Amino acid sequence: MRWLQTIVLSTAALGFGSGVPPPPRPERIEITELPLPPVAPNNNTGACTAHINPRHTGCIGKASDFFQAGDFAPDGKHVVATVEFVGAPLAPSLGSAFQGKQLILIRTDGEIFENGDSWKCLTCGVLLTNARSVDPSRDYPHIARNGKQALWGHNIVECGGLTLVDKRCTPEKVHIYPIYWPTGKNSSGNPREMRMHPDDKHMGWSAFTSGGENSYYGRLNFNKNPTNGTIRVSRYDLVDVNLLARPNGTAPITVEGSELKIHDQAISIGELRGFSGSGDEILYIGSTREANNIDLFAVHIITGAVRRLTSHPEYADPIAFSHDDQWFVTMDTRGSNRQMWMAGMRHVPPLIDLVAITAASSTRNNGARRFFQPILIDRYGDREEYFGQHVNYAGNGSNGSANDSNWNGKADPAFSPDGTHVVYWQSLVIPPACGGVNPLPCPVSNAQGGSNFSNNASSSEDSQGREPEPRVQCPGCDPLGY
């Protein structure tokens, strides 16, 4: 099950002076559920009947490996998500286009689209001539700040110059272009977990190599008629690509005589996780500062100054900053005690981490099950006794409550443009992580239609909208001063 949640945040605690301010007061957060398409009883052709969906606008299954919530449109009233439609009838029947992995918009304000639903499919029924060589990777959906494009895995979705929320944006106007990373005349790289910079022009991503994993930063360039490469249809090329590693930079740990020295300002981007709200910082999982304690870092895109954002002994990974750079939400295992047995003793130097960190990080999961919960932290990060707050703290821990530990967060969370809401999603524990020989009984889903994923929204009486920080523009610059 996945939860798509929205938070309303207060600005009362943001009276920043010089230096690092005291921790903010906890936010009062209320969670409600956002709508998704109705659930079909099975995935068989025609299972999405007129009785289940009289408007013939599609059904989803109770379980899906492809659901993924995205972020907000610029108006703050829509969020984007990847869903898997199932049970559609055969063409040319009504609703036959609502099948497979698709990109949808969801209303967050209680209003409906022209079709009478609270959701609208952007990619269902797109003309084949407008969707040539679409990449099968369609994860981490993200709407550009201009509202006219969406990053959809390794693809860009556009609607003929219209914003994606415009009612005139219909399937015949939608184009889906693959993203291509040319690494030679007829060769390409294989990017993963792509993130769009707030300037809507640049991308960050990671890729596996023979030596491990590296991260990259490049510019999107529309190539209407490519003459080389393995994909020769209109596409978006990744150009002016920079490897985010300093060849002669200081290593996180060095040997000087008989001493090992740890360098906190060393830039060591293990896996790129996105950008700050203004785009002035690259967010990433970096080299450990404490034994077995994997944390999130930010490095200034121009100066290379490094900040450690999280320091709790538990595991942090997915992250999103508010557009004004004053808050971030991370998916973190804090509260689950998954990592405390090996990272709970603080300030132990990471002497064995060069060889043991991969094994240490793997203990955060139980197979496909994550133990993440959304944690709200101010821009200055964990410090002293401040470790943020659980977004979904309300509840008594019972089945279906906001803080039901059987619901676990996934990547990525995201803020609304005014900083008053956060969208995130969760999945419900399913076999083999529960049931059978596992002592944990499998819970009964209380989500819409009994699905294993769900949308939720949260709000607070304390909220006030905030203006985004001006977006950092870096045309032609060398990221991190390389």
Buried (B, 14 or more C-beta within 10 A) or exposed (E): BBBBBBBBBBBEBBEEEEEEBEBBEEBBBBBBBBBBBBBBBEBEEEBBBEEBBEEBBBBBBBBBEBBBBBBBBBEBBBBBBBBBBBBBBEEEEEBBBBBBBBBBBBBBEEEEBEEEBBBBBBBBBBEEEBBBBBBEBBBBBBBBBEBBBBBBBBBBBBBBEBBBBBEEBBBEBBBBBBBBBBBEEEEBBEBBBBBBBBBBBBBBBBBEEEEEBBBBBBBBEEBEEBEEBEBBBBBBBBEBBBBBBBEEBEBBBEEEEEEEEBBEEBBBBBBBBBBBBBBBBBBBBBBBBBBBBBBBBBBBBBEBEBBBBBBBBBBBBBBBBBBBBBBBBBBBBBBBEBBBEBBBEEEBEBEEBEEBBEEBBEBBBBEEBBBBBBBBBBBBBBBEEBBBBBBBBBEEEEEBBBBBEBBBBBBBBBBBBBBBBBBBBBBBBBEEBBBEEEEEEBBEBBBBBBBBBBBBBBBBEBBBBBEBBEBBEBEEEEBBEB
